[in-house]
Structure formats: C-alpha cells, structure tokens
Amino acid sequence: MTAGIKMMTVPSQVAEAFGEARHLTVMERLALAKLLLESVLVSELSEETDWSARGLAAFQKDWDNAEDAIYDNWREQYGVPTR
C-alpha cells in the first residue's frame, strides 16, 4: 500500500455488482458509469438548487418592504434611461 492512500471497504452488494459489470462491454460499462455519476450529481444539484431558491426567497422577503420601495424605481429616481 502506498503511503497516504487509505483502502476503502466495499460493501458486498457493490462488490457483487462490480463483478457482474466486468462481463459488460466497454461501452456498456461506460454507460453504466455515466448513469451512476448522473444519479449522484442530480441529487446534489437538486439540493443546491433548493438552497439557492431558499436563499433567494429570503433575500426577496428582506428587500421587498415599504422602507425600500423608493429604490424599486431607481432608474426614474436617478434619471437613468432604460436605453
């Protein structure tokens, strides 16, 4: 074992699936790897999107109030043309 590299314990179900995957063609294994990676990324992206949406909602709630309403028409307030 190389210094600094820790061996990972593989659950039996994963080892069994990997053993079965060895019988697949290269293209089939690549397709399987892509599907597995996407299944992880989709979950993470979904969680990230949820946090972004919550943050945006909180930000909008914070800034959408009567005290700051004067800034809603900032272009008009400061004489900035829309183009």
Phi and psi in radians as a Rosetta constraint file:
Dihedral C 1 N 2 CA 2 C 2 CIRCULARHARMONIC -1.315 0.35
Dihedral N 2 CA 2 C 2 N 3 CIRCULARHARMONIC 2.467 0.35
Dihedral C 2 N 3 CA 3 C 3 CIRCULARHARMONIC -1.044 0.35
Dihedral N 3 CA 3 C 3 N 4 CIRCULARHARMONIC 2.350 0.35
Dihedral C 3 N 4 CA 4 C 4 CIRCULARHARMONIC 1.571 0.35
Dihedral N 4 CA 4 C 4 N 5 CIRCULARHARMONIC -0.165 0.35
Dihedral C 4 N 5 CA 5 C 5 CIRCULARHARMONIC -1.805 0.35
Dihedral N 5 CA 5 C 5 N 6 CIRCULARHARMONIC 2.129 0.35
Dihedral C 5 N 6 CA 6 C 6 CIRCULARHARMONIC -1.717 0.35
Dihedral N 6 CA 6 C 6 N 7 CIRCULARHARMONIC 2.289 0.35
Dihedral C 6 N 7 CA 7 C 7 CIRCULARHARMONIC -1.321 0.35
Dihedral N 7 CA 7 C 7 N 8 CIRCULARHARMONIC 2.451 0.35
Dihedral C 7 N 8 CA 8 C 8 CIRCULARHARMONIC -1.690 0.35
Dihedral N 8 CA 8 C 8 N 9 CIRCULARHARMONIC 2.423 0.35
Dihedral C 8 N 9 CA 9 C 9 CIRCULARHARMONIC -1.469 0.35
Dihedral N 9 CA 9 C 9 N 10 CIRCULARHARMONIC 2.203 0.35
Dihedral C 9 N 10 CA 10 C 10 CIRCULARHARMONIC -1.767 0.35
Dihedral N 10 CA 10 C 10 N 11 CIRCULARHARMONIC 2.176 0.35
Dihedral C 10 N 11 CA 11 C 11 CIRCULARHARMONIC -1.026 0.35
Dihedral N 11 CA 11 C 11 N 12 CIRCULARHARMONIC 2.614 0.35
Dihedral C 11 N 12 CA 12 C 12 CIRCULARHARMONIC -1.025 0.35
Dihedral N 12 CA 12 C 12 N 13 CIRCULARHARMONIC -0.653 0.35
Dihedral C 12 N 13 CA 13 C 13 CIRCULARHARMONIC -1.120 0.35
Dihedral N 13 CA 13 C 13 N 14 CIRCULARHARMONIC -0.663 0.35
Dihedral C 13 N 14 CA 14 C 14 CIRCULARHARMONIC -1.210 0.35
Dihedral N 14 CA 14 C 14 N 15 CIRCULARHARMONIC -0.753 0.35
Dihedral C 14 N 15 CA 15 C 15 CIRCULARHARMONIC -1.075 0.35
Dihedral N 15 CA 15 C 15 N 16 CIRCULARHARMONIC -0.705 0.35
Dihedral C 15 N 16 CA 16 C 16 CIRCULARHARMONIC -1.140 0.35
Dihedral N 16 CA 16 C 16 N 17 CIRCULARHARMONIC -0.785 0.35
Dihedral C 16 N 17 CA 17 C 17 CIRCULARHARMONIC -1.114 0.35
Dihedral N 17 CA 17 C 17 N 18 CIRCULARHARMONIC -0.681 0.35
Dihedral C 17 N 18 CA 18 C 18 CIRCULARHARMONIC -1.123 0.35
Dihedral N 18 CA 18 C 18 N 19 CIRCULARHARMONIC -0.690 0.35
Dihedral C 18 N 19 CA 19 C 19 CIRCULARHARMONIC -1.068 0.35
Dihedral N 19 CA 19 C 19 N 20 CIRCULARHARMONIC -0.724 0.35
Dihedral C 19 N 20 CA 20 C 20 CIRCULARHARMONIC -1.181 0.35
Dihedral N 20 CA 20 C 20 N 21 CIRCULARHARMONIC -0.661 0.35
Dihedral C 20 N 21 CA 21 C 21 CIRCULARHARMONIC -1.149 0.35
Dihedral N 21 CA 21 C 21 N 22 CIRCULARHARMONIC -0.416 0.35
Dihedral C 21 N 22 CA 22 C 22 CIRCULARHARMONIC -1.100 0.35
Dihedral N 22 CA 22 C 22 N 23 CIRCULARHARMONIC -0.378 0.35
Dihedral C 22 N 23 CA 23 C 23 CIRCULARHARMONIC -1.485 0.35
Dihedral N 23 CA 23 C 23 N 24 CIRCULARHARMONIC -0.107 0.35
Dihedral C 23 N 24 CA 24 C 24 CIRCULARHARMONIC -1.419 0.35
Dihedral N 24 CA 24 C 24 N 25 CIRCULARHARMONIC 2.776 0.35
Dihedral C 24 N 25 CA 25 C 25 CIRCULARHARMONIC -1.256 0.35
Dihedral N 25 CA 25 C 25 N 26 CIRCULARHARMONIC 2.914 0.35
Dihedral C 25 N 26 CA 26 C 26 CIRCULARHARMONIC -1.012 0.35
Dihedral N 26 CA 26 C 26 N 27 CIRCULARHARMONIC -0.776 0.35
Dihedral C 26 N 27 CA 27 C 27 CIRCULARHARMONIC -1.136 0.35
Dihedral N 27 CA 27 C 27 N 28 CIRCULARHARMONIC -0.664 0.35
Dihedral C 27 N 28 CA 28 C 28 CIRCULARHARMONIC -1.153 0.35
Dihedral N 28 CA 28 C 28 N 29 CIRCULARHARMONIC -0.720 0.35
Dihedral C 28 N 29 CA 29 C 29 CIRCULARHARMONIC -1.155 0.35
Dihedral N 29 CA 29 C 29 N 30 CIRCULARHARMONIC -0.651 0.35
Dihedral C 29 N 30 CA 30 C 30 CIRCULARHARMONIC -1.131 0.35
Dihedral N 30 CA 30 C 30 N 31 CIRCULARHARMONIC -0.721 0.35
Dihedral C 30 N 31 CA 31 C 31 CIRCULARHARMONIC -1.106 0.35
Dihedral N 31 CA 31 C 31 N 32 CIRCULARHARMONIC -0.731 0.35
Dihedral C 31 N 32 CA 32 C 32 CIRCULARHARMONIC -1.116 0.35
Dihedral N 32 CA 32 C 32 N 33 CIRCULARHARMONIC -0.766 0.35
Dihedral C 32 N 33 CA 33 C 33 CIRCULARHARMONIC -1.073 0.35
Dihedral N 33 CA 33 C 33 N 34 CIRCULARHARMONIC -0.717 0.35
Dihedral C 33 N 34 CA 34 C 34 CIRCULARHARMONIC -1.091 0.35
Dihedral N 34 CA 34 C 34 N 35 CIRCULARHARMONIC -0.797 0.35
Dihedral C 34 N 35 CA 35 C 35 CIRCULARHARMONIC -1.094 0.35
Dihedral N 35 CA 35 C 35 N 36 CIRCULARHARMONIC -0.732 0.35
Dihedral C 35 N 36 CA 36 C 36 CIRCULARHARMONIC -1.124 0.35
Dihedral N 36 CA 36 C 36 N 37 CIRCULARHARMONIC -0.775 0.35
Dihedral C 36 N 37 CA 37 C 37 CIRCULARHARMONIC -1.106 0.35
Dihedral N 37 CA 37 C 37 N 38 CIRCULARHARMONIC -0.776 0.35
Dihedral C 37 N 38 CA 38 C 38 CIRCULARHARMONIC -1.092 0.35
Dihedral N 38 CA 38 C 38 N 39 CIRCULARHARMONIC -0.625 0.35
Dihedral C 38 N 39 CA 39 C 39 CIRCULARHARMONIC -1.114 0.35
Dihedral N 39 CA 39 C 39 N 40 CIRCULARHARMONIC -0.579 0.35
Dihedral C 39 N 40 CA 40 C 40 CIRCULARHARMONIC -1.337 0.35
Dihedral N 40 CA 40 C 40 N 41 CIRCULARHARMONIC -0.794 0.35
Dihedral C 40 N 41 CA 41 C 41 CIRCULARHARMONIC -1.163 0.35
Dihedral N 41 CA 41 C 41 N 42 CIRCULARHARMONIC -0.681 0.35
Dihedral C 41 N 42 CA 42 C 42 CIRCULARHARMONIC -1.065 0.35
Dihedral N 42 CA 42 C 42 N 43 CIRCULARHARMONIC -0.723 0.35
Dihedral C 42 N 43 CA 43 C 43 CIRCULARHARMONIC -1.103 0.35
Dihedral N 43 CA 43 C 43 N 44 CIRCULARHARMONIC -0.813 0.35
Dihedral C 43 N 44 CA 44 C 44 CIRCULARHARMONIC -1.148 0.35
Dihedral N 44 CA 44 C 44 N 45 CIRCULARHARMONIC -0.731 0.35
Dihedral C 44 N 45 CA 45 C 45 CIRCULARHARMONIC -1.132 0.35
Dihedral N 45 CA 45 C 45 N 46 CIRCULARHARMONIC -0.654 0.35
Dihedral C 45 N 46 CA 46 C 46 CIRCULARHARMONIC -1.111 0.35
Dihedral N 46 CA 46 C 46 N 47 CIRCULARHARMONIC -0.762 0.35
Dihedral C 46 N 47 CA 47 C 47 CIRCULARHARMONIC -1.114 0.35
Dihedral N 47 CA 47 C 47 N 48 CIRCULARHARMONIC -0.723 0.35
Dihedral C 47 N 48 CA 48 C 48 CIRCULARHARMONIC -1.122 0.35
Dihedral N 48 CA 48 C 48 N 49 CIRCULARHARMONIC -0.713 0.35
Dihedral C 48 N 49 CA 49 C 49 CIRCULARHARMONIC -1.118 0.35
Dihedral N 49 CA 49 C 49 N 50 CIRCULARHARMONIC -0.718 0.35
Dihedral C 49 N 50 CA 50 C 50 CIRCULARHARMONIC -1.041 0.35
Dihedral N 50 CA 50 C 50 N 51 CIRCULARHARMONIC -0.795 0.35
Dihedral C 50 N 51 CA 51 C 51 CIRCULARHARMONIC -1.122 0.35
Dihedral N 51 CA 51 C 51 N 52 CIRCULARHARMONIC -0.700 0.35
Dihedral C 51 N 52 CA 52 C 52 CIRCULARHARMONIC -1.110 0.35
Dihedral N 52 CA 52 C 52 N 53 CIRCULARHARMONIC -0.752 0.35
Dihedral C 52 N 53 CA 53 C 53 CIRCULARHARMONIC -1.119 0.35
Dihedral N 53 CA 53 C 53 N 54 CIRCULARHARMONIC -0.724 0.35
Dihedral C 53 N 54 CA 54 C 54 CIRCULARHARMONIC -1.123 0.35
Dihedral N 54 CA 54 C 54 N 55 CIRCULARHARMONIC -0.724 0.35
Dihedral C 54 N 55 CA 55 C 55 CIRCULARHARMONIC -1.118 0.35
Dihedral N 55 CA 55 C 55 N 56 CIRCULARHARMONIC -0.751 0.35
Dihedral C 55 N 56 CA 56 C 56 CIRCULARHARMONIC -1.126 0.35
Dihedral N 56 CA 56 C 56 N 57 CIRCULARHARMONIC -0.723 0.35
Dihedral C 56 N 57 CA 57 C 57 CIRCULARHARMONIC -1.091 0.35
Dihedral N 57 CA 57 C 57 N 58 CIRCULARHARMONIC -0.739 0.35
Dihedral C 57 N 58 CA 58 C 58 CIRCULARHARMONIC -1.151 0.35
Dihedral N 58 CA 58 C 58 N 59 CIRCULARHARMONIC -0.722 0.35
Dihedral C 58 N 59 CA 59 C 59 CIRCULARHARMONIC -1.084 0.35
Dihedral N 59 CA 59 C 59 N 60 CIRCULARHARMONIC -0.810 0.35
Dihedral C 59 N 60 CA 60 C 60 CIRCULARHARMONIC -1.102 0.35
Dihedral N 60 CA 60 C 60 N 61 CIRCULARHARMONIC -0.708 0.35
Dihedral C 60 N 61 CA 61 C 61 CIRCULARHARMONIC -1.089 0.35
Dihedral N 61 CA 61 C 61 N 62 CIRCULARHARMONIC -0.727 0.35
Dihedral C 61 N 62 CA 62 C 62 CIRCULARHARMONIC -1.117 0.35
Dihedral N 62 CA 62 C 62 N 63 CIRCULARHARMONIC -0.691 0.35
Dihedral C 62 N 63 CA 63 C 63 CIRCULARHARMONIC -1.664 0.35
Dihedral N 63 CA 63 C 63 N 64 CIRCULARHARMONIC -0.207 0.35
Dihedral C 63 N 64 CA 64 C 64 CIRCULARHARMONIC -1.648 0.35
Dihedral N 64 CA 64 C 64 N 65 CIRCULARHARMONIC 1.410 0.35
Dihedral C 64 N 65 CA 65 C 65 CIRCULARHARMONIC -2.521 0.35
Dihedral N 65 CA 65 C 65 N 66 CIRCULARHARMONIC 2.914 0.35
Dihedral C 65 N 66 CA 66 C 66 CIRCULARHARMONIC -1.092 0.35
Dihedral N 66 CA 66 C 66 N 67 CIRCULARHARMONIC -0.615 0.35
Dihedral C 66 N 67 CA 67 C 67 CIRCULARHARMONIC -1.108 0.35
Dihedral N 67 CA 67 C 67 N 68 CIRCULARHARMONIC -0.594 0.35
Dihedral C 67 N 68 CA 68 C 68 CIRCULARHARMONIC -1.721 0.35
Dihedral N 68 CA 68 C 68 N 69 CIRCULARHARMONIC 0.082 0.35
Dihedral C 68 N 69 CA 69 C 69 CIRCULARHARMONIC -1.051 0.35
Dihedral N 69 CA 69 C 69 N 70 CIRCULARHARMONIC -0.501 0.35
Dihedral C 69 N 70 CA 70 C 70 CIRCULARHARMONIC -1.062 0.35
Dihedral N 70 CA 70 C 70 N 71 CIRCULARHARMONIC -0.504 0.35
Dihedral C 70 N 71 CA 71 C 71 CIRCULARHARMONIC -1.461 0.35
Dihedral N 71 CA 71 C 71 N 72 CIRCULARHARMONIC -0.151 0.35
Dihedral C 71 N 72 CA 72 C 72 CIRCULARHARMONIC -1.080 0.35
Dihedral N 72 CA 72 C 72 N 73 CIRCULARHARMONIC -0.593 0.35
Dihedral C 72 N 73 CA 73 C 73 CIRCULARHARMONIC -1.903 0.35
Dihedral N 73 CA 73 C 73 N 74 CIRCULARHARMONIC 0.904 0.35
Dihedral C 73 N 74 CA 74 C 74 CIRCULARHARMONIC -1.092 0.35
Dihedral N 74 CA 74 C 74 N 75 CIRCULARHARMONIC -0.587 0.35
Dihedral C 74 N 75 CA 75 C 75 CIRCULARHARMONIC -1.062 0.35
Dihedral N 75 CA 75 C 75 N 76 CIRCULARHARMONIC -0.810 0.35
Dihedral C 75 N 76 CA 76 C 76 CIRCULARHARMONIC -1.146 0.35
Dihedral N 76 CA 76 C 76 N 77 CIRCULARHARMONIC -0.756 0.35
Dihedral C 76 N 77 CA 77 C 77 CIRCULARHARMONIC -1.028 0.35
Dihedral N 77 CA 77 C 77 N 78 CIRCULARHARMONIC -0.685 0.35
Dihedral C 77 N 78 CA 78 C 78 CIRCULARHARMONIC -1.860 0.35
Dihedral N 78 CA 78 C 78 N 79 CIRCULARHARMONIC 0.123 0.35
Dihedral C 78 N 79 CA 79 C 79 CIRCULARHARMONIC 1.199 0.35
Dihedral N 79 CA 79 C 79 N 80 CIRCULARHARMONIC 0.610 0.35
Dihedral C 79 N 80 CA 80 C 80 CIRCULARHARMONIC -1.689 0.35
Dihedral N 80 CA 80 C 80 N 81 CIRCULARHARMONIC 2.106 0.35
Dihedral C 80 N 81 CA 81 C 81 CIRCULARHARMONIC -1.224 0.35
Dihedral N 81 CA 81 C 81 N 82 CIRCULARHARMONIC 2.695 0.35
Dihedral C 81 N 82 CA 82 C 82 CIRCULARHARMONIC -1.420 0.35
Dihedral N 82 CA 82 C 82 N 83 CIRCULARHARMONIC -0.152 0.35
